Protein backbone atom coordinates (compact mmCIF):
# COMPACT_ATOMS: atom_id res chain seq x y z
CA UNK A 1 0.00 0.00 0.00
CA UNK A 2 2.82 2.43 0.88
CA UNK A 3 4.63 1.51 -2.33
CA UNK A 4 1.54 2.25 -4.45
CA UNK A 5 1.09 5.63 -2.78
CA UNK A 6 4.75 6.48 -3.35
CA UNK A 7 4.54 5.49 -7.03
CA UNK A 8 1.37 7.56 -7.48
CA UNK A 9 3.04 10.54 -5.82
CA UNK A 10 6.10 10.24 -8.07
CA UNK A 11 3.91 9.97 -11.18
CA UNK A 12 2.08 13.16 -10.18
CA UNK A 13 5.31 15.04 -9.50
CA UNK A 14 6.92 13.89 -12.74
CA UNK A 15 3.83 14.65 -14.81
CA UNK A 16 3.78 18.17 -13.37
CA UNK A 17 7.43 18.63 -14.29
CA UNK A 18 6.79 17.42 -17.84
CA UNK A 19 3.86 19.77 -18.41
CA UNK A 20 4.51 22.61 -20.81
CA UNK A 21 4.20 25.87 -18.96
CA UNK A 22 2.99 28.71 -21.12
CA UNK A 23 3.08 32.32 -20.16
CA UNK A 24 1.79 35.34 -21.99
CA UNK A 25 4.52 37.38 -23.65
CA UNK A 26 5.30 40.76 -22.22
CA UNK A 27 5.24 43.70 -24.59
CA UNK A 28 7.11 46.90 -23.79
CA UNK A 29 6.70 50.46 -24.99
CA UNK A 30 8.65 53.59 -24.09
CA UNK A 31 6.73 55.72 -21.60
CA UNK A 32 5.19 58.84 -23.10
CA UNK A 33 5.03 60.74 -19.79
CA UNK A 34 8.30 59.85 -18.01
CA UNK A 35 10.87 62.64 -18.35
CA UNK A 36 14.62 62.45 -17.82
CA UNK A 37 16.98 59.54 -17.34
CA UNK A 38 15.94 56.47 -15.40
CA UNK A 39 18.96 55.55 -13.26
CA UNK A 40 18.20 55.56 -9.52
CA UNK A 41 15.84 53.27 -7.61
CA UNK A 42 13.51 56.15 -6.87
CA UNK A 43 13.29 56.81 -10.60
CA UNK A 44 12.53 53.11 -11.20
CA UNK A 45 9.62 53.35 -8.74
CA UNK A 46 8.49 56.57 -10.44
CA UNK A 47 8.69 54.79 -13.82
CA UNK A 48 6.41 52.00 -12.55
CA UNK A 49 3.94 54.50 -11.11
CA UNK A 50 3.78 56.57 -14.29
CA UNK A 51 3.37 53.45 -16.45
CA UNK A 52 0.45 52.28 -14.30
CA UNK A 53 -1.17 55.69 -14.77
CA UNK A 54 -0.69 55.23 -18.53
CA UNK A 55 -2.69 51.97 -18.34
CA UNK A 56 0.18 49.47 -18.30
CA UNK A 57 0.80 46.76 -15.68
CA UNK A 58 4.28 47.99 -14.76
CA UNK A 59 7.42 49.77 -15.80
CA UNK A 60 11.15 49.18 -15.83
CA UNK A 61 14.29 51.21 -16.49
CA UNK A 62 16.11 49.78 -19.51
CA UNK A 63 19.20 51.58 -20.80
CA UNK A 64 18.35 54.65 -18.67
CA UNK A 65 14.90 54.96 -20.27
CA UNK A 66 11.50 54.12 -18.77
CA UNK A 67 9.71 51.31 -20.59
CA UNK A 68 6.14 50.33 -19.71
CA UNK A 69 5.03 46.70 -19.90
CA UNK A 70 1.80 44.82 -20.55
CA UNK A 71 0.76 41.33 -21.53
CA UNK A 72 0.66 40.88 -25.29
CA UNK A 73 -2.74 39.94 -26.73
CA UNK A 74 -1.50 37.51 -29.37
CA UNK A 75 1.53 36.25 -31.22
CA UNK A 76 1.79 39.42 -33.25
CA UNK A 77 1.89 41.70 -30.22
CA UNK A 78 -1.63 43.02 -30.59
CA UNK A 79 -5.09 42.30 -31.83
CA UNK A 80 -6.51 43.35 -35.15
CA UNK A 81 -9.46 45.75 -34.91
CA UNK A 82 -12.79 44.29 -36.02
CA UNK A 83 -13.80 44.89 -39.63
CA UNK A 84 -16.62 47.38 -40.15
CA UNK A 85 -19.92 45.88 -41.31
CA UNK A 86 -20.14 45.57 -45.08
CA UNK A 87 -23.82 46.57 -45.24
CA UNK A 88 -25.36 49.34 -43.12
CA UNK A 89 -28.01 48.16 -40.67
CA UNK A 90 -31.63 48.35 -41.89
CA UNK A 91 -33.63 51.41 -40.79
CA UNK A 92 -35.72 51.07 -37.69
CA UNK A 93 -39.48 50.74 -38.01
CA UNK A 94 -41.23 54.02 -38.73
CA UNK A 95 -38.07 55.61 -40.08
CA UNK A 96 -37.61 56.90 -43.57
CA UNK A 97 -35.67 55.01 -46.21
CA UNK A 98 -32.24 56.48 -46.80
CA UNK A 99 -31.76 58.18 -50.18
CA UNK A 100 -30.23 56.07 -52.95
CA UNK A 101 -26.47 56.24 -53.34
CA UNK A 102 -25.31 59.35 -55.15
CA UNK A 103 -28.53 61.25 -54.41
CA UNK A 104 -29.60 63.45 -51.58
CA UNK A 105 -33.26 62.52 -51.78
CA UNK A 106 -34.34 66.04 -52.76
CA UNK A 107 -35.71 67.33 -56.03
CA UNK A 108 -33.16 68.05 -58.68
CA UNK A 109 -31.95 67.07 -62.10
CA UNK A 110 -33.15 63.63 -63.11
CA UNK A 111 -35.74 63.29 -60.37
CA UNK A 112 -39.47 63.48 -60.64
CA UNK A 113 -41.86 64.51 -57.97
CA UNK A 114 -45.48 63.54 -57.56
CA UNK A 115 -47.29 66.53 -56.09
CA UNK A 116 -50.99 66.33 -55.28
Secondary structure, DSSP 8 states (H G I E B T S, - for coil): -HHHHHHHHHHHHHHHHHS------EEEEE-SS--S---SHHHHHHHHHHHHHTT-SEEEEETTEEEEEEE-SSTTSS-------SS-----TT------TT--SSS-TT------
